């Protein structure tokens, strides 16, 4: 990976961190994803969809939010979950749904990293 792509990833993660600091909820699949993002310095409110509740119930909870950032894994299941979120949350009044960060990261690291959980260790190895 060249320096330019690494910088794009860093910029995208900084944007994610800024949005999280401003109160956006980051929606991930599980607890290991939260740990990986925390390791990358991203703190804020996280919502895990693998929480024992149905995806429909999860969407009902997320509809109460003002800004939701969907950051699922980069595999087929993750893509399906992003599509599900888009179908259920797009057009909800007073809710901004952000999938752009996921799309950007998927385009930058999707060939090398299959999940959010692996993002921190992948970047650690590239930074060295």
RAGI-V360601 format. One record per helix or strand. SS is the DSSP state (alpha for helix, beta for strand). FROM is the first residue (numbers start at 1). TO is the last residue. If there is no record, write none. Layout:
ss->SS from->FROM to->TO
ss->SS from->FROM to->TO
//
This chain:
ss->alpha from->3 to->21
ss->beta from->25 to->28
ss->alpha from->31 to->39
ss->beta from->45 to->48
ss->alpha from->55 to->62
ss->beta from->67 to->70
ss->alpha from->76 to->89
ss->beta from->96 to->98
ss->alpha from->100 to->109
ss->alpha from->116 to->127
//
